[in-house]
């Protein structure tokens, strides 16, 4: 990576704002095709000479000779909404290109309400933009092309910084001017894909540069130094009721060194659940009280829930009873002055309690991802130290992108040989989960059962049902069901259970094994499949693409048609050339799997032993439930994923995750971390609908993996950018970068950094 030059403000922000606009999709107008090759329901580009025009009160029917067919073939165009200019323009003998939805009328191809194009409007790839107020795609494109026409290559180069330009050049990307012009006026799908990748890489590098500059600025700001030697830190650690592991000791020493620096520490302390993050931060708080200068030795420890605040306060008070600690929770006494203490514990409301910030030396955030940027950065004085704890597994590449201005400290190793056996069960094997809970409780231990929601209605998802397809584990692996007339998840599930096998439609995975030639000309003598076909790209897991026959064909340099290569087809799909339909997965719906219905079942099997915890309970109710659980009075908790954080109870040896297929890897890591903390082997049971399909395979891979970094990579692969975006600071919105599509770029840049 190049060294950072002096920062220079972008002088082309207006140019950037007008040109860094991503088209919704692209229309391929390069190759008009014969009408006999088009498929009903697709969008096609046909070239015709008008033979006859029939005008009626309700529609205009135009008969055309197909200019792409060597014979005398004809097709029709029907206009249900027409004006005087239609009849003036469409006269016998005139030739135009027509782009529209393919229908059929009396056995003849019929384009319905097509766009009328002259020959200057074809032979191109046309970007389609999202409507902006009264401006349609033609207006927006004209505006953008006008800006491009007036912009020199030097102007376009200046839309990003010299540092980013130098880094891009080292990777052999397209020049920025070519990339920007290609996005809005493409000629070749492969060059278009390179242009999109260039601009995505540019946005990643801009983020990296911004975080590096933040780090530079922080290192020029005087901070609150914590003067504690390694021996003194070890003495504080010795006050804990257990010995730190080698990995914990190394992480603690790294934290000590950063707190002792002359500029404010900004530490992201990363480690798996029960890896010792809390202990290290408690020792760091103790060190601040002891080693920061007088008047700046107060510490705030902030957690996302009151339950977790109370647990952190209790643990700290046990470790360091001589340090004055105060718990600030609840609405009572908000206007009262806080009592004098050295360490304050509270939720984000602690920031509104009239603290004397001039006396705060260190602020510690537990579960950093649950606090907004304004809470984390807006109130805390620049000179104060910040420590963020995170149990969410994050790969180094993503850490650089999201937290590049922080000092990353990872807790290596698995402390004290903590063991958790993880197994995947199908719903038909549910009795094994029941037996495991019974055995756990009989041994005097505790168990947790987790459901995805309080009631199923909370899982509704926005789906365009009229256009959607359903994917179920009991279908053949390459089949989906069209959801005609379905309006919700329950109906989709029931429709799928009663489906007629003849209603299933095949879809094709577009990868190295895909061959357009074999589809167009099957080698066994069978006819080609009916077009359009459905296609799946792993970069868009919630969509199917609708591909007409023409999508599988291209034209070589001699004008001959040939089958398209799979990677070219993928580039076109990702560039937005083809219509996409929603893909609804079976895992979105599970009958009888919500907490509300399940509580009664568990109470019948374990009367008087069950507590319930969910997000609709108030703080007092949740605290009482956790206390009953911790004391052993109620050794079984049935809960929603609220237990992902905030339950640190010894003796929990069994976790049943009733809807494991609904949870991402990051949540699975957190939930599995609730068990096996007592030194005994823990048991984590992941219940999945069946032992087929991608959900089962993903859970099986999780069950077999314990390494935090490899789990982080799994999580990184499966998450959408929208879920990760909230981790970034404000001002980091991207146009072309998408985590699913450009994870490889992020990893590559992370290695170089």
C-alpha positions in Angstrom: 0.0 0.0 0.0 1.3 3.5 -0.7 2.3 5.8 2.2 -0.2 8.5 3.1 0.5 12.0 1.7 -0.8 15.2 3.2 -4.6 15.2 3.2 -6.3 17.2 0.4 -10.0 18.0 0.3 -11.9 16.6 -2.7 -12.5 19.4 -5.2 -14.9 17.4 -7.3 -17.7 16.5 -4.8 -20.4 17.9 -7.1 -19.0 15.9 -10.1 -18.8 12.8 -7.9 -22.4 13.2 -6.7 -23.7 13.5 -10.2 -21.7 10.6 -11.7 -21.4 8.0 -9.0 -24.9 6.7 -9.6 -25.5 3.0 -10.0 -28.0 2.0 -12.6 -30.8 -0.3 -11.5 -30.1 -2.6 -14.4 -29.1 -2.7 -18.1 -31.0 -3.4 -21.3 -29.0 -5.3 -23.9 -30.0 -3.6 -27.2 -27.0 -4.9 -29.1 -28.5 -7.7 -31.0 -32.1 -7.7 -32.4 -33.2 -11.3 -32.9 -35.6 -13.2 -35.1 -39.2 -13.3 -33.7 -39.2 -17.1 -33.9 -36.4 -17.2 -31.3 -38.1 -15.2 -28.6 -40.0 -16.6 -25.6 -43.4 -15.6 -24.2 -43.2 -13.5 -21.1 -39.7 -12.2 -21.8 -38.6 -8.8 -23.0 -37.3 -8.9 -26.6 -35.8 -6.5 -29.2 -37.1 -7.1 -32.7 -36.5 -5.2 -35.9 -39.4 -4.9 -38.3 -40.7 -3.1 -41.4 -44.3 -2.0 -41.1 -46.7 -3.9 -43.4 -50.1 -2.9 -42.0 -51.5 -0.7 -39.3 -55.0 -1.3 -37.9 -56.4 1.4 -35.6 -59.3 0.6 -33.4 -60.9 2.5 -30.5 -59.2 0.4 -27.8 -55.9 -0.5 -29.4 -53.5 0.0 -32.3 -52.3 -3.2 -34.0 -49.2 -3.1 -36.2 -48.1 -6.0 -38.5 -44.4 -6.1 -39.3 -42.0 -8.0 -41.5 -39.2 -9.5 -39.5 -36.0 -7.9 -40.8 -33.9 -10.4 -38.8 -35.4 -13.4 -40.5 -34.3 -14.4 -44.0 -37.8 -15.6 -44.9 -41.1 -13.7 -44.9 -41.8 -14.1 -41.2 -43.9 -11.5 -39.5 -44.7 -10.4 -36.0 -47.1 -7.9 -34.4 -46.9 -5.0 -32.0 -50.0 -4.0 -30.0 -50.4 -0.6 -28.4 -53.2 -0.4 -25.8 -52.5 3.2 -25.0 -51.7 5.2 -28.2 -51.7 8.8 -29.3 -51.8 10.7 -32.5 -48.1 10.6 -32.8 -48.2 6.8 -32.9 -50.4 6.8 -36.1 -48.3 9.6 -37.6 -45.0 7.7 -37.0 -46.1 4.1 -37.7 -46.8 4.1 -41.4 -46.4 1.2 -43.9 -42.8 0.9 -45.2 -41.2 2.5 -42.2 -38.7 0.4 -40.2 -38.1 0.5 -36.5 -36.8 -1.5 -33.6 -39.3 -2.5 -31.0 -38.5 -3.4 -27.4 -41.2 -4.9 -25.3 -42.8 -7.8 -23.5 -43.4 -10.9 -25.7 -47.0 -12.2 -26.0 -48.8 -14.2 -28.6 -51.9 -13.5 -30.7 -53.3 -16.3 -32.9 -50.0 -18.1 -33.0 -48.0 -14.9 -34.0 -45.4 -13.2 -31.8 -47.0 -10.0 -30.4 -45.0 -7.3 -28.6 -47.3 -5.6 -26.1 -46.9 -1.8 -25.7 -43.3 -1.9 -26.9 -40.9 1.1 -27.0 -40.3 2.3 -30.5 -36.7 2.8 -31.3 -34.9 4.1 -34.4 -31.7 2.6 -35.5 -29.6 5.0 -33.5 -31.1 3.7 -30.3 -30.0 0.0 -30.8 -26.7 -1.6 -30.9 -26.0 -0.6 -27.4 -26.2 -1.6 -23.7 -28.6 0.9 -22.1 -28.4 1.7 -18.4 -31.8 2.0 -16.6 -31.9 4.4 -13.6 -34.1 4.7 -10.6 -36.7 7.4 -11.2 -35.8 10.7 -9.4 -38.9 12.9 -8.8 -40.2 13.8 -12.3 -37.1 12.6 -14.0 -37.3 9.3 -15.8 -34.4 7.1 -16.9 -34.0 9.0 -20.3 -33.7 12.3 -18.5 -31.3 11.0 -16.0 -29.1 9.4 -18.6 -29.1 12.5 -20.7 -28.1 14.6 -17.7 -25.3 12.1 -16.9 -24.0 11.9 -20.4 -24.0 15.7 -20.6 -21.9 15.9 -17.5 -19.5 13.2 -18.9 -19.2 15.1 -22.2 -18.1 18.2 -20.4 -15.7 16.4 -18.1 -12.1 15.7 -19.0 -10.2 12.6 -17.9 -8.4 14.8 -15.4 -11.7 15.9 -14.0 -12.9 12.3 -13.6 -9.6 11.2 -12.1 -10.0 13.8 -9.4 -13.2 12.3 -8.0 -11.1 10.4 -5.5 -7.9 11.1 -3.7 -4.3 10.6 -5.0 -3.7 7.9 -2.3 -6.7 5.9 -3.6 -5.6 6.4 -7.3 -2.1 5.1 -6.5 -3.5 2.1 -4.7 -5.9 1.4 -7.6 -3.0 1.6 -10.1 -1.1 -1.0 -8.1 -4.0 -3.5 -8.6 -4.2 -3.0 -12.3 -7.8 -1.8 -12.4 -9.4 0.2 -15.1 -8.5 3.9 -15.1 -11.1 5.8 -13.2 -12.3 7.9 -16.2 -12.8 4.7 -18.2 -14.6 3.0 -15.3 -17.0 5.9 -14.8 -17.8 6.3 -18.5 -18.3 2.6 -18.9 -20.8 2.4 -16.1 -23.1 4.9 -17.9 -22.2 4.0 -21.5 -21.1 0.4 -21.6 -20.2 -1.4 -24.8 -19.1 -4.8 -23.5 -20.4 -6.8 -20.5 -16.9 -7.9 -19.4 -15.6 -4.4 -19.4 -18.7 -3.3 -17.6 -18.0 -5.9 -14.9 -14.4 -4.6 -14.6 -15.7 -1.0 -14.3 -18.1 -2.0 -11.5 -15.3 -3.8 -9.7 -12.9 -0.8 -10.1 -15.4 1.6 -8.5 -16.2 -0.9 -5.7 -12.5 -1.2 -5.0 -12.2 2.6 -5.0 -15.0 2.8 -2.3 -13.2 0.2 -0.1 -9.9 2.1 -0.4 -11.6 5.4 0.4 -12.9 3.9 3.6 -9.5 2.5 4.4 -7.9 5.9 3.8 -10.5 7.6 6.0 -9.9 5.3 8.9 -6.1 5.6 8.5 -6.5 9.4 8.7 -8.7 9.1 11.8 -5.9 7.0 13.3 -3.3 9.7 12.4 -5.5 12.4 14.0 -6.0 10.4 17.1 -2.3 9.9 17.5 -1.8 13.6 17.4 -4.3 14.2 20.2 -3.1 14.2 23.9 -4.8 11.4 25.8 -5.4 10.2 29.3 -2.4 8.0 30.0 -2.7 5.1 32.4 0.7 4.7 34.1 0.6 1.0 35.2 3.6 -1.3 34.9 3.4 -4.9 33.7 4.0 -6.1 37.3 1.3 -3.9 38.7 -1.1 -5.1 36.0 -0.2 -8.7 36.9 -1.0 -7.9 40.6 -4.4 -6.6 39.6 -5.0 -9.8 37.5 -4.0 -11.9 40.5 -7.0 -10.5 42.5 -9.3 -12.5 40.1 -10.5 -15.9 41.4 -8.9 -17.6 38.5 -5.6 -17.5 36.6 -5.5 -15.9 33.1 -4.7 -18.1 30.2 -1.6 -17.3 28.1 -3.8 -15.8 25.4 -5.6 -13.6 27.9 -2.3 -12.5 29.5 -1.0 -11.5 26.0 -4.2 -9.5 25.3 -4.0 -7.8 28.7 -0.4 -6.7 28.1 -1.4 -5.3 24.7 -4.2 -3.3 26.3 -1.9 -2.1 29.0 0.6 -0.8 26.4 -2.1 1.1 24.5 -3.5 2.7 27.6 -0.1 3.9 28.5 0.4 5.6 25.2 0.4 9.5 25.1 -2.6 9.6 22.8 -6.2 8.3 23.4 -6.4 4.5 23.2 -9.2 3.2 20.9 -9.2 -0.6 21.3 -11.4 -3.3 19.8 -11.0 -6.3 22.1 -12.1 -9.3 20.1 -12.6 -12.8 21.4 -15.2 -15.6 21.4 -17.9 -15.9 24.0 -16.4 -16.6 27.4 -12.9 -15.9 26.1 -12.2 -13.5 29.0 -13.0 -10.1 27.5 -14.9 -9.0 30.5 -12.1 -10.0 32.9 -9.5 -8.1 30.8 -11.7 -5.0 30.7 -12.4 -5.1 34.4 -8.6 -5.2 35.0 -8.2 -2.3 32.6 -10.8 -0.3 34.6 -9.0 -1.1 37.8 -5.8 0.1 36.2 -7.3 3.4 35.1 -8.6 4.1 38.7 -5.1 3.4 40.0 -2.8 4.7 37.2 -4.5 7.6 35.5 -3.7 11.1 36.7 -5.8 12.6 39.5 -9.1 14.0 38.2 -9.2 11.8 35.0 -9.4 8.3 36.7 -13.1 7.7 36.5 -14.3 4.7 34.3 -17.7 4.1 32.6 -18.7 0.5 31.7 -21.6 0.5 29.3 -23.7 -2.5 28.3 -26.7 -2.8 26.0 -29.2 -4.3 28.6 -29.9 -3.7 32.3 -29.5 -7.4 33.0 -26.0 -7.4 31.6 -25.2 -4.2 33.5 -26.2 -5.8 36.7 -24.1 -8.9 36.0 -21.0 -6.8 35.1 -21.4 -4.7 38.2 -21.7 -7.8 40.4 -18.7 -9.4 38.8 -16.5 -6.3 39.1 -17.6 -5.8 42.8 -16.6 -9.4 43.5 -13.2 -9.0 41.8 -12.3 -5.6 43.2 -14.4 -4.9 46.4 -12.1 -2.0 47.4 -12.9 0.0 44.3 -15.9 2.2 44.6 -18.4 1.0 41.9 -22.0 2.3 41.3 -24.8 0.8 39.2 -26.9 3.3 37.2 -30.0 1.7 35.9 -33.7 2.4 35.9 -35.7 5.6 35.4 -35.8 6.7 39.0 -33.6 9.5 40.1 -32.5 10.6 36.7 -32.3 14.3 37.8 -30.4 13.5 40.9 -26.6 13.9 41.0 -24.7 10.6 40.8 -23.0 9.5 44.0 -19.2 9.7 44.1 -17.6 6.5 42.6 -14.6 5.3 40.7 -16.4 3.0 38.2 -20.0 3.5 36.9 -22.0 0.8 35.2 -25.1 1.5 33.0 -26.8 1.3 29.7 -26.6 4.1 27.0 -28.8 6.2 29.3 -25.7 6.7 31.4 -24.7 9.3 28.9 -27.7 11.5 29.8 -27.1 11.5 33.6 -25.1 14.7 33.9 -21.7 13.1 34.3 -18.6 15.3 34.8 -16.9 14.2 31.6 -13.8 16.1 32.4 -13.1 13.4 35.1 -13.6 10.4 32.8 -10.4 8.6 31.7 -11.7 5.4 30.1 -15.0 4.3 28.7 -15.7 0.5 28.1 -18.4 -0.7 25.8 -19.6 -4.3 26.0 -21.0 -5.7 22.8 -19.9 -2.7 20.7 -22.2 -3.5 17.7 -25.3 -2.8 19.8 -24.5 0.9 20.2 -24.9 3.6 17.5 -22.0 5.7 16.4 -23.5 8.8 18.2 -23.4 7.0 21.5 -19.9 5.6 21.0 -18.3 8.7 19.7 -20.5 11.7 20.0 -20.4 12.2 23.8 -17.1 10.8 25.0 -14.3 13.4 25.1 -11.6 13.0 22.5 -8.9 12.5 25.0 -10.6 9.7 26.9 -9.6 6.1 26.2 -12.2 3.8 24.6 -12.3 0.0 24.8 -14.9 -1.9 22.8 -15.6 -5.6 23.5 -16.9 -7.8 20.7 -17.7 -11.5 20.7 -19.0 -11.2 17.1 -16.4 -13.0 14.9 -15.0 -10.6 12.4 -12.3 -11.5 9.8 -9.2 -9.3 9.6 -10.2 -7.9 6.2 -13.6 -6.7 7.5 -12.1 -5.4 10.7 -9.8 -3.2 8.6 -12.8 -1.8 6.7 -15.1 -1.2 9.6 -12.6 -0.5 12.4 -9.4 0.5 10.7 -8.9 3.5 13.0 -8.9 1.2 16.1 -6.2 -1.0 17.6 -7.3 -4.6 17.3 -6.5 -6.9 20.2 -7.6 -10.6 19.7 -7.7 -13.0 22.6 -6.0 -16.1 21.2 -6.7 -19.7 22.2 -9.6 -21.3 24.1 -9.4 -20.6 27.8 -9.2 -23.4 30.3 -10.0 -26.1 27.7 -13.7 -25.1 27.5 -15.5 -27.8 25.6 -18.9 -27.7 23.9 -20.2 -30.6 21.8 -22.4 -29.3 19.0 -24.9 -31.6 17.1 -27.4 -30.9 14.4 -30.8 -32.6 14.8 -33.7 -32.7 12.4 -37.2 -31.8 13.7 -38.1 -35.5 13.6 -35.3 -36.1 16.2 -36.8 -33.6 18.6 -37.2 -36.2 21.3 -33.4 -36.3 21.6 -33.4 -32.7 22.5 -36.1 -33.3 25.1 -34.1 -36.2 26.6 -30.9 -34.1 26.7 -32.8 -31.4 28.7 -34.2 -34.0 31.0 -30.8 -35.5 31.7 -29.2 -32.1 32.3 -31.9 -31.1 34.8 -31.7 -34.5 36.5 -27.9 -33.9 37.0 -28.6 -30.6 38.8 -27.5 -28.5 35.9 -29.3 -25.9 33.8 -30.6 -25.7 30.3 -31.7 -23.0 27.8 -34.1 -23.5 24.9 -34.2 -20.7 22.3 -36.9 -19.8 19.7 -36.7 -17.4 16.9 -39.7 -15.2 17.9 -42.4 -14.8 20.5 -45.0 -15.5 17.9 -44.7 -16.4 14.2 -46.3 -13.2 12.9 -43.2 -11.3 14.0 -41.2 -13.1 11.2 -43.2 -11.6 8.3 -40.9 -10.5 5.5 -41.5 -8.1 2.6 -41.9 -10.3 -0.5 -43.4 -9.5 -3.9 -45.6 -12.6 -3.7 -47.0 -12.4 -7.2 -43.5 -12.9 -8.7 -41.9 -15.1 -6.1 -40.7 -18.7 -6.1 -40.6 -21.1 -3.2 -37.6 -23.4 -2.3 -38.2 -26.3 0.0 -36.0 -29.1 1.4 -38.5 -31.7 0.2 -38.3 -30.5 -3.5 -35.7 -32.0 -5.8 -32.5 -30.0 -5.5 -33.0 -28.0 -8.7 -36.7 -27.3 -8.5 -38.8 -24.4 -7.2 -42.5 -23.7 -7.0 -44.1 -20.5 -8.4 -46.3 -18.8 -5.7 -49.2 -17.8 -7.8 -52.0 -16.3 -5.6 -50.0 -16.7 -2.4 -50.0 -13.7 0.0 -48.0 -14.8 3.1 -45.6 -17.3 4.5 -48.2 -19.6 5.9 -50.0 -19.9 2.6 -46.7 -20.4 0.8 -45.7 -23.3 3.1 -49.1 -25.0 2.8 -49.1 -24.5 -0.9 -45.7 -26.1 -1.1 -46.8 -29.1 1.0 -49.7 -29.8 -1.3 -47.9 -29.1 -4.6 -48.3 -31.0 -7.7 -44.9 -32.2 -8.9 -45.8 -31.1 -12.4 -46.0 -27.5 -11.1 -42.3 -27.4 -10.1 -40.0 -25.5 -12.3 -36.3 -26.2 -12.9 -33.6 -23.6 -12.2 -30.0 -23.7 -13.2 -27.0 -22.7 -11.1 -24.7 -20.5 -13.2 -21.2 -21.7 -12.3 -18.3 -23.6 -14.0 -20.5 -26.6 -14.5 -23.1 -24.7 -16.4 -23.1 -25.0 -20.2 -25.4 -22.9 -22.4 -24.6 -25.1 -25.4 -25.9 -28.2 -23.7 -29.2 -26.4 -22.9 -29.6 -25.0 -26.4 -28.6 -28.4 -28.0 -29.0 -31.3 -25.6 -26.7 -34.1 -26.6 -29.2 -36.9 -25.9 -31.6 -35.8 -28.7 -34.2 -34.4 -26.3 -35.7 -30.9 -27.0 -34.3 -27.8 -25.3 -36.2 -26.7 -22.1 -39.0 -24.2 -22.5 -37.8 -20.7 -22.3 -37.4 -18.5 -20.4 -35.4 -20.5 -17.9 -34.7 -19.6 -14.2 -31.1 -19.1 -13.2 -29.4 -18.8 -9.8 -26.3 -16.9 -8.9 -24.7 -17.6 -5.4 -24.0 -13.8 -5.1 -27.8 -13.2 -5.1 -29.1 -15.9 -2.8 -32.6 -14.5 -2.5 -33.3 -14.1 -6.2 -33.8 -16.1 -9.4 -33.0 -14.5 -12.7 -35.3 -14.9 -15.8 -33.2 -15.7 -18.8 -34.8 -15.7 -22.3 -33.2 -17.9 -25.0 -31.3 -14.9 -26.4 -29.5 -14.6 -23.1 -27.6 -17.8 -23.8 -26.5 -16.6 -27.2 -23.8 -14.2 -28.3 -22.4 -13.1 -31.7 -18.8 -13.6 -32.6 -16.6 -11.3 -34.6 -17.9 -12.8 -37.9 -21.5 -12.2 -36.9 -22.2 -15.9 -36.1 -24.4 -16.8 -33.2 -22.8 -19.1 -30.6 -23.5 -20.2 -27.0 -22.4 -17.8 -24.3 -19.7 -18.6 -21.8 -21.0 -19.1 -18.2 -18.8 -16.3 -16.8 -20.1 -13.8 -19.3 -23.6 -14.7 -18.3 -22.8 -14.2 -14.6 -21.3 -10.8 -15.4 -24.5 -9.8 -17.2 -26.7 -11.1 -14.4 -24.7 -9.2 -11.8 -24.7 -6.1 -13.9 -28.5 -6.1 -14.0 -29.2 -7.2 -17.6 -32.0 -9.6 -16.7 -35.2 -9.6 -14.7 -35.0 -11.1 -11.2 -37.7 -12.7 -9.1 -37.8 -13.2 -5.3 -36.7 -16.6 -4.0 -38.5 -17.5 -0.7 -36.9 -20.2 1.3 -38.7 -22.8 3.5 -36.6 -21.7 6.5 -38.6 -18.5 6.7 -41.6 -20.5 8.0 -41.7 -23.3 10.5 -45.1 -24.5 11.8 -45.4 -24.5 15.6 -41.9 -23.2 16.3 -42.6 -19.9 18.1 -42.0 -19.4 21.8 -45.6 -18.7 22.6 -46.8 -22.1 21.5 -43.7 -24.0 22.8 -43.8 -22.8 26.4 -46.8 -25.0 27.2 -45.0 -28.1 25.9 -41.9 -27.5 28.0 -44.0 -26.8 31.1 -45.9 -30.0 30.7 -42.7 -32.0 30.6 -40.9 -30.0 33.4 -43.7 -28.6 35.7 -42.5 -25.9 38.1 -39.0 -25.8 36.5 -39.5 -23.4 33.6 -38.8 -19.6 33.3 -39.6 -17.6 30.3 -37.5 -14.6 29.0 -38.3 -12.4 26.0 -38.0 -8.9 24.9 -41.5 -7.7 25.8 -40.8 -8.3 29.5 -39.8 -5.2 31.6 -36.4 -5.1 33.3 -37.7 -6.2 36.7 -39.5 -9.2 35.2 -36.4 -10.2 33.2 -34.1 -9.7 36.3 -36.4 -11.9 38.4 -36.5 -14.6 35.8 -32.7 -14.6 35.5 -32.3 -14.7 39.2 -34.6 -17.7 39.5 -32.6 -19.4 36.8 -29.2 -18.6 38.3 -30.3 -19.8 41.8 -31.5 -23.1 40.3 -35.1 -22.5 41.5 -36.1 -22.6 37.8 -33.3 -24.5 36.0 -34.8 -24.3 32.5 -35.2 -21.1 30.5 -37.3 -20.9 27.4 -36.4 -17.7 25.6 -36.0 -15.8 22.4 -32.6 -14.7 21.2 -32.5 -12.1 23.9 -30.2 -14.6 25.7 -27.7 -14.1 22.9 -26.1 -11.6 25.3 -26.7 -10.9 29.0 -26.9 -14.3 30.6 -23.6 -15.2 32.3 -24.7 -18.0 34.5 -22.6 -20.9 35.7 -23.8 -24.4 35.3 -25.6 -24.0 32.0 -24.7 -27.2 30.3 -27.3 -27.7 27.6 -28.6 -25.3 24.8 -31.4 -26.3 22.4 -31.8 -23.9 19.5 -35.2 -24.8 18.1 -34.9 -22.8 14.9 -31.2 -22.9 14.2 -31.7 -22.5 10.5 -33.0 -19.0 11.1 -29.9 -17.7 12.8 -26.7 -16.5 11.2 -23.3 -17.7 12.2 -22.6 -14.7 14.4 -25.7 -15.4 16.5 -25.0 -19.1 16.6 -21.5 -18.3 18.0 -23.1 -16.1 20.7 -25.7 -18.6 21.7 -23.3 -21.5 21.8 -21.2 -19.4 24.2 -23.9 -19.5 26.8 -23.1 -23.2 27.7 -20.1 -25.0 29.1 -18.8 -22.2 31.3 -18.5 -24.3 34.4 -15.6 -26.5 33.2 -18.0 -29.3 32.4 -18.5 -30.3 28.8 -21.5 -28.4 27.4 -24.0 -29.6 24.8 -25.4 -27.5 22.0 -28.2 -28.9 19.9 -29.2 -27.2 16.6 -32.6 -28.2 15.4 -33.1 -28.0 11.6 -36.3 -29.0 9.6 -34.5 -31.8 7.7 -31.2 -33.3 6.9 -31.2 -32.0 3.3 -30.6 -28.6 1.8 -28.2 -25.8 2.3 -29.5 -24.9 5.8 -28.5 -28.3 7.2 -25.1 -28.2 5.5 -24.4 -24.7 6.9 -25.3 -25.9 10.4 -23.3 -29.0 10.1 -20.2 -26.9 9.1 -20.8 -24.7 12.1 -21.1 -27.7 14.4 -17.7 -29.0 13.3 -15.9 -25.6 13.6 -14.6 -24.1 16.8 -11.9 -21.7 15.5 -13.1 -18.1 15.8 -11.3 -16.8 12.7 -12.8 -19.6 10.5 -16.2 -18.9 12.0 -15.7 -15.3 11.2 -15.1 -16.1 7.6 -18.2 -18.2 7.5 -20.2 -15.4 8.9 -18.6 -12.9 6.5 -19.6 -15.0 3.5 -23.3 -15.4 4.5 -24.1 -11.8 5.6 -25.6 -9.2 3.4 -24.0 -5.7 3.3 -27.1 -4.2 4.9 -26.5 -6.2 8.1 -22.9 -5.1 8.3 -23.4 -1.5 7.3 -24.6 -0.5 10.8 -21.1 -1.3 12.2 -19.5 1.4 10.1 -19.3 5.0 11.2 -21.6 7.6 9.6 -20.5 8.9 6.2 -19.5 5.4 4.9 -22.4 4.8 2.5 -21.3 3.1 -0.7 -22.8 2.9 -4.1 -20.9 0.2 -5.9 -19.4 -1.9 -3.0 -21.5 -4.8 -2.0 -20.2 -7.2 0.7 -21.6 -10.4 -0.9 -20.2 -9.6 -4.3 -16.9 -7.9 -3.3 -15.8 -9.9 -0.3 -12.8 -11.1 -2.4 -11.7 -7.5 -2.9 -12.0 -6.7 0.8 -9.8 -9.7 1.6 -7.2 -8.7 -1.0 -7.0 -5.1 0.2 -6.9 -6.4 3.8 -3.8 -8.5 3.0 -2.1 -5.6 1.3 -2.7 -3.3 4.3 
